[in-house]
Amino acid sequence: MKKHNFSAGPCILPQEVLLKASEAVMDFNGSGLSLIEISHRSKDFVEVMENARSLALEILGLENKGYKALFLQGGASMQFLMTAYNLLDKKSGYLNTGTWSSKAIKEAKLFGDVVEVGSSKDENFNYIPKGYSVPEGLDYLHLTSNNTIFGTQIKKFPKTDAPLVCDMSSDIFSRQLDFSQFDLIYAGAQKNMGPAGATLVVIKEDILGKVNRQIPSMLDYAVHISKDSMFNTPPVFAVYTSMLTLEWLKSKGGISAIEEVNEKKSQLVYSEIDLNPLFEGFAKKEDRSHMNATFNLVDDRLKETFDTMVKEAGINGINGHRSVGGYRASMYNALSLESVGILVDVMSELERKG
C-alpha cells in the first residue's frame, strides 16, 4: 500500500530525489565509491556544495545582491544561538509566535537585551500578533515565518529599519516572497528541503562585524563564509540530498509553481475542516499555515475510529504535537495533492459513518 507521509519533520522528499541519493550512497558519480566515504575536499563534493549554495540563492532570487548561502550543522536550534552571537550587540527584538521563537528568545538573552515586540502566548499561540510596534535602535528583529506545532504562518512581514532575521525552517521555498527584505534567513533542512543534519543560512554580508565580542570560529558566520561553507567537515549526505531537492524544485518551475500546488493542498484540507462538523481548526483562519494544518475532533469519542481509518488508508504522521493535541497535516513541497485528497476522503467518510 502506498504511504501518504504527513510527518512534520523529518519531512517527505520527492521519490526521484530519494532514488538519486540512494544511488549516490552506493556509487557516487561512477567513482566506485560511496558519497558518504569520499573526501569532502574532493572535486566532486566541492562541486556539490557550490551547486547547492548557488541554487539556494538563485531560487530565492538573491543572486548578486550581497548574500551568501551556507550549509551548516546544528539545526535551527544552533541558529538561535548563532544569530545572537553574531548580531546582538545591545538590544534585539523578537516576535514570539510559538515554541521555536520562545527557544530563540532564551538563547538571545545570553548576549543582550531582548524586547518581545509581540506574543500570541495568551491563546496558546493559535494566531499571529498584529499591530505591534517595533522599537528604534534594535540590532535586529527576529521572526519565525511558520509555526509547525501550532499551524500558524506570517502572511505580512513588518517594515522596519532594523535588520530582519527570519527562521524559515518549515516553509522555506514554499511560497513567493521578496526575500531581499530579510538580512538573514535560516532553515533546518529536514522540514522542507532534505534530511536532518544540514541547516541552510542565507545572510547579507554587510550586517556582520558589528558586535564587540570575540566569536568562536565555529559560531562565526564570517569564518564560514570565508571558507565557502567548508570550514569543517560538512554533512555530505544532507547537503547532497538538499541539492537534489533544489534541482527538483527548479525543474518544477521554482517557488511560483510549487506555491500554486501548495495553495491547492491547503485549500482542500481547510475546506474539509470548515465544512465537516466533526472537526475544528486550531489556528485562527487568517493565520493558517499552508504547510501545517492543525485540527481537532469535536468529539474525542471518535478518535479510535478515525485513527483506525487513517492507518488503513496508509496515512502516516498526522498526530498533533503534545502541546496542542489533535491532528496535524504537514503538507510540504513534495507531498502530492493526491495524498491530501486521501486524507480529506477519510475525514468525509468519518462524517458519513457518523
TITOR-250583 format. One record per residue (C-alpha): x, y, z negated; residue in one letter. Coordinates in pm, whole numbers, padded with zeros to 5 digits, always signed. Layout:
BEGIN
XYZA/...
//
This chain:
BEGIN
+00000+00000+00000M/+00122+00350+00083K/+00205+00557-00224K/+00092+00918-00249H/+00353+01093-00461N/+00226+01398-00653F/+00511+01396-00906S/+00613+01736-01040A/+00984+01659-01013G/+01197+01488-00909P/+00985+01550-00605C/+00867+01379-00293I/+01109+01410+00001L/+01048+01362+00375P/+01082+00998+00479Q/+01326+01086+00756E/+01546+01263+00502V/+01545+00960+00273L/+01637+00734+00566L/+01930+00951+00678K/+02051+00991+00321A/+02038+00616+00260S/+02232+00551+00579E/+02499+00800+00470A/+02537+00621+00138V/+02629+00307+00334M/+02832+00471+00613D/+02885+00846+00642F/+02937+00979+00994N/+03063+00643+01120G/+03363+00664+00890S/+03312+00321+00739G/+03300+00495+00400L/+03006+00596+00184S/+02911+00961+00142L/+02950+00914-00233I/+03304+00777-00214E/+03472+01020+00029I/+03672+01320-00090S/+03464+01632-00138H/+03759+01814+00020R/+03733+01612+00337S/+03647+01793+00660K/+03317+01605+00689D/+03188+01707+00348F/+03318+02065+00368V/+03104+02095+00683E/+02804+01964+00487V/+02850+02227+00217M/+02897+02506+00469E/+02591+02397+00665N/+02374+02369+00354A/+02471+02716+00234R/+02425+02868+00580S/+02084+02706+00630L/+01960+02832+00294A/+02040+03193+00387L/+01903+03151+00740E/+01569+03008+00631I/+01529+03277+00363L/+01612+03550+00617G/+01911+03669+00415L/+02195+03621+00664E/+02431+03918+00695N/+02261+04104+00413K/+02529+04077+00145G/+02407+03748-00007Y/+02597+03431-00085K/+02447+03086-00132A/+02591+02843-00385L/+02512+02484-00478F/+02592+02444-00847L/+02516+02195-01122Q/+02326+02203-01450G/+01980+02269-01308G/+01774+02581-01363A/+01845+02538-01734S/+02210+02628-01671M/+02096+02931-01474Q/+01902+03056-01776F/+02245+03094-01933L/+02449+03198-01629M/+02223+03483-01522T/+02253+03646-01863A/+02626+03569-01892Y/+02695+03742-01559N/+02437+04023-01558L/+02327+04115-01910L/+02537+04398-02050D/+02292+04582-02273K/+01923+04516-02204K/+01722+04289-01976S/+01352+04239-01906G/+01163+03909-01882Y/+00808+03828-01779L/+00701+03533-01993N/+00471+03305-01793T/+00544+02966-01943G/+00784+02709-02079T/+01071+02781-01842W/+01067+03158-01879S/+01048+03109-02258S/+01363+02898-02239K/+01533+03159-02021A/+01446+03429-02277I/+01601+03221-02554K/+01932+03197-02368E/+01938+03565-02271A/+01905+03673-02633K/+02254+03534-02694L/+02400+03811-02478F/+02198+04127-02538G/+01860+04284-02595D/+01563+04123-02422V/+01242+04313-02353V/+00941+04089-02291E/+00759+04309-02038V/+00451+04085-02038G/+00331+03745-02156S/+00040+03508-02100S/+00114+03303-02410K/-00211+03423-02568D/-00409+03192-02336E/-00158+02907-02314N/-00005+03060-02001F/-00307+02998-01776N/-00266+03333-01598Y/-00001+03575-01470I/+00015+03906-01662P/-00085+04216-01463K/-00040+04586-01513G/+00268+04559-01731Y/+00528+04836-01726S/+00898+04782-01662V/+01125+04999-01879P/+01402+05203-01721E/+01765+05114-01772G/+01734+04734-01751L/+02035+04538-01633D/+01785+04313-01452Y/+01424+04193-01458L/+01370+03815-01466H/+01061+03641-01326L/+00952+03280-01274T/+00768+03265-00943S/+00580+02940-01003N/+00497+02755-01323N/+00483+02380-01273T/+00340+02295-01615I/+00054+02544-01615F/-00015+02569-01241G/+00023+02944-01201T/+00210+03140-00935Q/+00306+03505-00896I/+00131+03647-00589K/+00263+04002-00608K/+00609+04094-00734F/+00673+04422-00919P/+00855+04716-00768K/+01147+04810-00991T/+01483+04984-00975D/+01634+04705-01183A/+01794+04409-01003P/+01529+04141-00961L/+01616+03785-01069V/+01376+03501-00994C/+01358+03135-01091D/+01201+02975-00781M/+01267+02616-00877S/+00922+02486-00790S/+00818+02696-00489D/+01142+02776-00306I/+01098+02756+00075F/+00720+02705+00040S/+00580+03049+00130R/+00683+03360+00316Q/+00818+03643+00103L/+01051+03935+00156D/+01338+03756-00013F/+01559+04066+00016S/+01359+04219-00272Q/+01541+03975-00501F/+01902+04022-00607D/+01940+03669-00744L/+01729+03359-00674I/+01791+03021-00830Y/+01617+02688-00789A/+01677+02338-00915G/+01674+02120-00604A/+01455+01845-00749Q/+01127+02034-00722K/+01104+02111-00351N/+01441+02059-00183M/+01635+01747-00280G/+01728+01504-00555P/+01820+01612-00907A/+02180+01721-00951G/+02211+02036-00740A/+02092+02390-00802T/+02067+02649-00528L/+02176+03001-00626V/+02138+03287-00379V/+02300+03605-00504I/+02368+03954-00378K/+02736+04005-00442E/+02718+04373-00532D/+02531+04305-00859I/+02833+04123-01005L/+03125+04257-01208G/+02926+04496-01425K/+02939+04327-01765V/+03203+04396-02029N/+03273+04038-02127R/+03507+03768-02012Q/+03313+03493-01837I/+03435+03132-01843P/+03531+03018-01493S/+03262+02751-01463M/+02993+03005-01553L/+03124+03289-01336D/+02934+03342-01012Y/+03227+03535-00864A/+03457+03235-00915V/+03214+03000-00738H/+03171+03249-00452I/+03549+03284-00411S/+03580+02905-00383K/+03291+02864-00137D/+03089+02669-00394S/+03371+02415-00425M/+03542+02533-00745F/+03484+02188-00896N/+03363+01858-00751T/+03011+01927-00622P/+02720+01681-00645P/+02783+01549-00295V/+02471+01335-00253F/+02235+01605-00383A/+02392+01871-00160V/+02384+01644+00146Y/+02020+01549+00091T/+01927+01914+00034S/+02099+01999+00362M/+01893+01730+00539L/+01574+01871+00385T/+01664+02221+00504L/+01728+02085+00854E/+01389+01911+00839W/+01219+02234+00732L/+01386+02429+01012K/+01275+02167+01267S/+00916+02206+01143K/+00920+02579+01213G/+01060+02709+00886G/+00876+02870+00598I/+00596+03025+00805S/+00495+02687+00946A/+00516+02497+00617I/+00320+02771+00438E/+00021+02707+00667E/+00022+02339+00571V/+00068+02420+00201N/-00231+02654+00209E/-00450+02383+00365K/-00345+02135+00098K/-00413+02372-00191S/-00747+02487-00045Q/-00856+02125-00010L/-00784+02028-00369V/-00906+02353-00528Y/-01228+02337-00330S/-01295+01993-00476E/-01208+02110-00829I/-01453+02400-00800D/-01737+02209-00633L/-01715+01885-00830N/-01896+01925-01167P/-01677+01654-01324L/-01361+01868-01301F/-01248+02212-01410E/-00933+02403-01319G/-00686+02510-01586F/-00527+02819-01428A/-00716+03141-01356K/-00837+03132-00996K/-00648+03441-00883E/-00319+03299-01013D/-00348+02939-00898R/-00032+02780-00770S/-00016+02638-00416H/+00243+02392-00542M/+00094+02260-00866N/-00282+02229-00913A/-00373+02174-01278T/-00719+02046-01373F/-00910+01852-01637N/-01206+01620-01660L/-01509+01788-01812V/-01594+01460-01987D/-01294+01269-02124D/-01502+00951-02134R/-01444+00927-01759L/-01066+00923-01796K/-01020+00547-01792E/-01239+00509-01483T/-01068+00793-01298F/-00719+00671-01388D/-00804+00325-01254T/-00938+00469-00930M/-00628+00684-00889V/-00400+00385-00937K/-00596+00169-00695E/-00567+00443-00429A/-00186+00440-00459G/-00173+00788-00614I/+00131+00850-00831N/+00238+01122-01073G/-00076+01328-01138I/-00078+01316-01518N/-00067+01666-01663G/+00211+01791-01886H/+00160+01714-02255R/+00121+02086-02339S/-00178+02116-02104V/-00315+01763-02072G/-00545+01657-01793G/-00402+01627-01446Y/-00153+01800-01220R/-00128+01750-00845A/+00211+01872-00725S/+00192+01945-00354M/+00547+02016-00247Y/+00650+02071+00116N/+00699+01703+00200A/+00360+01591+00068L/+00122+01525+00355S/-00226+01669+00396L/-00339+01307+00423E/-00221+01235+00067S/-00413+01534-00067V/-00719+01408+00120G/-00688+01070-00053I/-00685+01238-00394L/-00988+01450-00306V/-01171+01138-00183D/-01112+00971-00519V/-01238+01278-00704M/-01550+01283-00485S/-01606+00912-00535E/-01597+00959-00911L/-01882+01209-00879E/-02082+00969-00662R/-02037+00695-00920K/-02132+00946-01184G/
//
